[in-house]
Amino acid sequence: MISLTSPKEVLIYYYPQCGTCRNALKSLQQKGVEVEKIHLFEAPPEREQLKKMIEQSGLDIKKWFNTSGEVYKEQGLKDKLPQMTNEQKIELLASNGRLIKRPIVTDGIRVTVGYKEEQYEQEWGH
């Protein structure tokens, strides 16, 4: 039986220089969540892992793209994504961590993308 007082463990894909990622990490730590950190740009999730996390998140795949990032804009993805299949989009995300909206937090079952304190309170706060 799992004790409710035991710390939860999550994996966070993040970019250390990103203020949003730092805020998310701080929020998790304040909630007593044990966090394993992975640098999103150095070790982005692989294709199969991304596919699984996208499904677990319940979000549309376009919510996984960092639409304000330089790489997204340089590659003109706003116009290209609508013509791409989900498999092509996943391949693109797996090829460059800078294209992925950050941070990604998962406990292997639940997944959140981006950071909103209300969402973190609901998903990771209890």
Buried (B, 14 or more C-beta within 10 A) or exposed (E): EEEEEEEBEBBBBBBEEBEBBBBBBEBBEEBEBEBEBBEBBEEBBEBEBBBBBBEBBEBEBEEBBBBEBEBBEEBEBEEEBEEBEEEEBBBBBBEBBBBBBBBBBBBEEBBBBBBEEEBBEEBBBE
